[in-house]
Amino acid sequence: MNTNETLNQQMEDARQRLYDLSEQYGFAHASVLEQSMFLDELINQHNRKFQTRKLPQLL
């Protein structure tokens, strides 16, 4: 499994955990907010990875 697949799987797992926690505790619970921030960081990592590939090369 390459790093893209690993990161994608981590994001999917984090989304599912976020959904499960929100169903169990509601949206304002600390565990839900913490999981949301964790998922946000994974998404940011994913976006940074692809954003740097699209930047033009400066000489």
C-alpha positions, 0 to 999 in steps of 0.5 A: 500500500503506497502513502496515498492509499495509506493516507486515504484509508486513514481519512476514511477511518477517521471519518467513520470514527467521527460519524460513530462518535457523533451518533453516540455523543452528539456534535458538541462532545469533546471526543467528537470535536477532537476527532474532527480536528484529527480528521481536519489535520489528515485532510490538510496533509492530503491537500498539502501533498497535492498542492506542492505538486501543482506549484510552478517551479521557480528558478 
